[in-house]
Amino acid sequence: MSRFSAITDNPHEGRFNSKTGILITNLGSPDAPTAKALRVYLAEFLSDPRIVEIPRLIWLMILHGIILRVRPKKSAHAYQSIWTDEGSPLITISRAQTDKIEKQLRSEGFEGIEVELAMRYGNPSIESGLEKLREKGITRIIIVPLYPQYSSATTGSTFDQISKVLRGWRWVPELHFINGYHKHPLYIESLANSIREDLEANGKPDKLVFSYHGTPKLFLDRGDPYHCFCQQTTRLVVEKLNLDKEKVMTTFQSRFGKAEWLQPYTDKTLESYPSQGIKNVAILSPAFSADCLETLEELEVENREIFESAGGEKYRYIPALNDRDDHIKAITALIKPLL
């Protein structure tokens, strides 16, 4: 037997054939809408140094001494209000997105792929998603965090966790990491389509509010581009739809703690509108690729109450892009050049 034959007859050789895996990721959700499950989830989430940039020892004392004793019960109540028979809306929608992405790619002839879903916090974890791909013999991995606008607290943190897991692998696969798509033409088109459909069905509001998830202003001061990317997304959608700029507003929601966050704040803006004669509002949150607690409870319920209590008359939330066909088309367009 020749040396060449001995090598090619290696029974392990098939494990290393070129095969591409795609890991779709999002933020995550607790396993159940209970204080116990929230305590586990929040401990992981709020322990991430990308999320809270306070000296580590001081923050961990605050987190475990105060926050995790109080916040889980309050958060559980909020999650209970949006929980469905299928479980967490974010997880359910993310699974639908993942299935559609795989089907779309296969329908276009990309047969030799494997697609898995993972969450930065909670389950299914990034570690489990990567391990499933490894078990399928993947040698190339495309990471697709579903955060249109890059932020160190979301996309950056996802990269951290991917790197942490791969540090334990003997053979690190070829890696492609998509770090954002805030101005991709098909993403802008899908946002524009969702707004156009709403306007055609419900008429023009006094104000169309683009509400993005907030981050501490300190992140922007230290070089995080998220704020700029959000503004760019709004501008491109406004141009796409030829909207009156005076009737559009970009705001930031979901602030936490006492530090200054990106402004203007969504809740404060809505509270001020009725006194200015703005009593008919439509609101969307382009930073969220799937509906979740921050959209279904915070925007749909909490902020509606704030607006109406201040004298607002008409308030409607335009859903996230979720698994709309044009949204799936936009995501697959990000992936295909890398296949």
C-alpha positions in Angstrom: 0.0 0.0 0.0 1.4 3.4 -1.0 1.8 6.2 1.5 -0.9 8.1 -0.4 -3.4 5.2 -0.1 -2.7 4.9 3.6 -3.6 8.6 4.0 -6.8 8.6 1.9 -8.0 5.4 3.5 -8.0 7.0 6.9 -11.4 6.3 8.5 -11.4 9.7 10.2 -10.9 11.6 6.9 -14.6 12.2 6.3 -14.9 14.2 9.5 -12.9 17.0 7.9 -14.6 17.5 4.6 -15.6 21.1 3.8 -19.1 21.9 5.0 -20.7 25.2 5.9 -22.8 25.9 9.0 -24.8 29.0 9.7 -25.5 30.1 13.3 -28.4 32.5 13.7 -28.2 34.3 17.0 -30.3 36.7 19.1 -30.2 38.0 22.6 -32.2 35.3 24.5 -35.0 34.7 26.9 -35.6 33.0 30.3 -36.7 29.4 30.1 -39.9 30.2 31.9 -41.8 33.4 33.0 -40.9 32.7 36.7 -38.8 34.5 39.2 -36.5 31.5 39.5 -35.9 31.3 35.8 -35.5 35.1 35.6 -32.9 35.0 38.3 -30.8 32.5 36.3 -31.2 34.5 33.1 -30.6 37.9 34.5 -27.5 36.7 36.4 -25.9 35.6 33.1 -27.1 38.7 31.2 -26.1 41.3 33.8 -22.8 39.6 34.6 -21.6 40.4 31.0 -19.0 43.2 31.2 -20.2 44.4 27.8 -23.6 45.1 29.3 -22.5 46.9 32.5 -19.2 48.8 32.5 -18.9 49.3 36.2 -15.8 48.1 38.1 -16.3 44.3 38.3 -16.2 43.7 42.0 -18.5 46.7 42.8 -21.0 45.6 40.2 -21.1 42.0 41.2 -21.8 43.0 44.8 -24.7 45.2 43.6 -26.0 42.6 41.2 -26.1 39.7 43.7 -26.8 41.8 46.8 -29.6 43.9 45.5 -30.7 43.5 41.8 -31.1 39.7 41.7 -33.1 39.8 44.9 -35.7 42.3 43.5 -35.8 42.4 39.7 -36.6 38.7 38.9 -40.1 38.9 40.4 -40.9 42.1 38.6 -39.5 40.9 35.3 -41.4 37.6 35.7 -44.7 39.4 35.8 -43.8 41.3 32.6 -42.8 38.0 30.8 -46.0 36.3 32.0 -48.0 39.0 30.2 -46.5 38.1 26.8 -45.8 34.3 27.2 -47.6 32.1 24.8 -48.5 28.4 24.7 -45.4 27.9 22.6 -43.2 29.7 25.1 -41.2 32.9 24.7 -42.2 34.9 21.7 -38.6 35.7 20.9 -37.6 32.1 20.8 -40.7 31.0 18.9 -40.1 33.7 16.2 -36.4 33.1 16.1 -37.0 29.4 15.4 -39.5 30.3 12.6 -36.9 32.7 11.1 -34.2 30.0 11.3 -36.4 27.4 9.5 -37.3 29.9 6.8 -33.7 31.0 6.3 -32.6 27.4 5.8 -35.5 26.6 3.4 -34.9 29.8 1.4 -31.2 29.0 1.0 -31.9 25.3 0.0 -34.5 26.4 -2.5 -31.8 28.6 -4.2 -29.5 25.6 -4.5 -27.4 25.9 -1.4 -27.9 22.2 -0.3 -24.6 21.6 1.6 -25.5 23.8 4.6 -26.6 23.3 8.2 -28.4 26.0 10.1 -28.7 26.3 13.8 -30.2 28.8 16.3 -28.5 30.1 19.4 -29.1 32.8 22.0 -26.4 34.9 23.6 -28.0 34.4 27.0 -30.2 31.5 28.0 -31.2 28.6 25.8 -30.4 27.4 23.2 -27.0 28.6 24.1 -24.2 29.6 21.7 -22.1 26.7 23.0 -24.9 24.2 22.2 -25.5 25.7 18.7 -21.8 25.6 17.8 -21.5 22.0 19.2 -24.4 20.9 17.0 -22.7 22.3 14.0 -19.4 20.6 15.0 -21.2 17.2 15.3 -22.4 17.6 11.7 -18.9 17.9 10.5 -18.9 21.7 9.9 -15.6 23.2 8.8 -16.8 26.7 8.0 -19.2 28.7 10.1 -21.1 31.9 9.3 -22.3 33.8 12.4 -25.4 35.9 11.8 -26.4 38.0 14.9 -29.8 39.4 14.2 -29.0 42.9 15.4 -29.2 45.2 12.4 -27.3 48.1 14.2 -24.0 47.0 15.6 -23.5 47.6 19.3 -20.7 46.4 21.6 -23.4 45.3 24.0 -25.1 43.0 21.5 -23.0 42.1 18.5 -19.8 42.6 20.3 -20.9 40.4 23.2 -21.9 37.7 20.8 -18.4 37.7 19.2 -16.9 37.4 22.7 -19.0 34.3 23.5 -18.2 32.7 20.1 -14.5 33.3 20.8 -14.8 31.9 24.3 -16.4 28.7 23.1 -14.0 28.2 20.2 -11.0 28.6 22.4 -11.8 25.1 23.7 -11.9 23.5 20.3 -8.9 21.5 19.0 -9.6 22.6 15.4 -11.1 26.1 15.0 -13.2 26.3 11.9 -13.1 29.0 9.2 -15.2 31.8 10.6 -17.2 34.5 9.0 -18.9 37.0 11.3 -21.6 39.4 10.1 -21.4 42.4 12.4 -24.5 44.3 11.2 -26.7 45.3 8.3 -28.3 48.6 9.4 -28.2 50.1 5.9 -28.5 47.0 3.7 -31.0 47.8 0.9 -33.2 44.8 1.5 -33.4 45.4 5.2 -34.4 49.0 4.5 -36.9 47.8 2.0 -38.5 45.3 4.4 -38.8 48.1 7.1 -40.3 50.4 4.5 -42.7 47.7 3.4 -44.0 47.2 6.9 -44.5 50.9 7.5 -46.2 51.4 4.1 -48.6 48.5 4.8 -49.5 50.1 8.1 -50.0 53.6 6.6 -52.2 52.2 3.9 -54.3 50.3 6.5 -54.5 52.9 9.2 -53.7 56.2 7.7 -50.9 58.7 8.5 -50.3 59.5 12.2 -49.3 62.8 13.5 -45.9 61.3 14.3 -44.1 58.2 13.2 -41.6 57.2 16.0 -38.6 55.0 15.4 -37.8 53.7 18.9 -34.5 51.9 19.2 -33.2 50.0 22.2 -31.1 52.4 24.3 -27.6 52.1 25.5 -25.7 54.2 28.1 -24.4 57.4 26.6 -21.0 56.4 27.9 -20.9 53.7 25.2 -21.2 56.4 22.5 -18.6 58.6 24.2 -16.2 55.6 24.1 -16.7 55.0 20.4 -19.6 52.6 20.0 -21.2 53.4 16.6 -24.7 52.2 17.5 -26.3 55.6 17.9 -25.0 56.7 14.5 -26.2 53.5 12.8 -29.7 53.9 14.3 -29.9 57.4 12.9 -28.8 56.2 9.5 -31.4 53.4 9.4 -34.2 56.0 10.1 -32.9 58.4 7.5 -32.7 55.7 4.8 -36.3 54.5 5.5 -37.6 58.0 5.5 -35.9 58.6 2.1 -37.2 55.3 0.8 -40.8 56.2 1.6 -40.4 59.9 0.9 -41.8 60.8 4.3 -42.0 64.2 5.8 -39.0 64.5 8.0 -40.9 66.8 10.4 -43.4 64.0 11.1 -40.7 61.4 12.0 -38.8 61.0 15.3 -36.0 58.8 16.4 -36.0 57.8 20.1 -34.4 55.3 22.5 -36.1 53.0 25.0 -35.4 50.5 27.7 -33.0 52.4 29.9 -31.9 50.9 33.1 -30.3 52.5 36.2 -29.5 56.1 36.9 -26.8 56.9 34.3 -27.6 59.0 31.2 -28.6 56.9 28.2 -29.1 57.8 24.6 -31.7 60.5 24.1 -34.4 61.4 23.4 -36.1 58.8 25.6 -39.1 57.1 24.1 -41.4 57.3 27.1 -40.6 60.9 27.9 -41.2 61.8 24.2 -44.5 60.1 24.1 -45.6 61.7 27.4 -44.8 65.2 25.9 -46.6 64.7 22.6 -50.3 65.3 23.6 -49.5 68.7 25.0 -48.0 69.6 21.7 -51.1 68.6 19.8 -49.6 65.3 18.7 -52.3 62.8 19.6 -52.0 60.1 16.9 -48.8 58.1 17.0 -47.5 55.0 15.2 -44.3 53.5 16.6 -41.9 50.8 15.5 -38.6 49.4 16.8 -36.2 48.7 14.0 -33.4 47.4 16.3 -35.5 44.3 17.1 -35.5 41.7 14.4 -38.2 39.7 16.4 -40.9 40.8 18.8 -40.0 40.3 22.4 -40.5 41.8 25.9 -39.3 45.2 24.8 -41.8 45.5 22.0 -44.8 43.4 23.1 -44.9 44.7 26.7 -42.8 47.9 26.8 -43.9 49.5 23.5 -47.3 47.8 23.0 -48.5 48.2 26.6 -46.4 50.4 28.9 -45.7 53.2 26.4 -49.3 53.1 25.1 -50.5 53.8 28.7 -48.0 56.6 29.1 -49.2 58.3 25.8 -52.9 57.8 26.5 -52.6 58.9 30.2 -51.0 62.2 28.9 -54.0 62.8 26.6 -53.0 60.8 23.5 -55.9 59.4 21.5 -54.5 57.0 18.9 -51.5 54.8 19.4 -50.4 51.8 17.3 -47.3 49.6 17.3 -46.0 48.4 14.0 -44.7 44.8 14.6 -41.1 43.8 14.2 -40.1 42.2 10.9 -40.2 38.8 12.4 -40.4 36.0 9.8 -41.9 38.2 7.0 -40.7 36.9 3.6 -39.0 40.2 2.7 -37.1 40.1 6.0 -36.0 36.5 5.4 -34.9 37.6 1.9 -32.8 40.4 3.5 -31.1 38.0 5.9 -30.3 35.4 3.2 -28.8 38.2 1.1 -26.3 38.8 3.8 -25.3 35.1 3.9 -25.2 34.1 0.2 -22.0 36.0 -0.7 -20.2 34.0 2.0 -21.4 30.6 0.8 
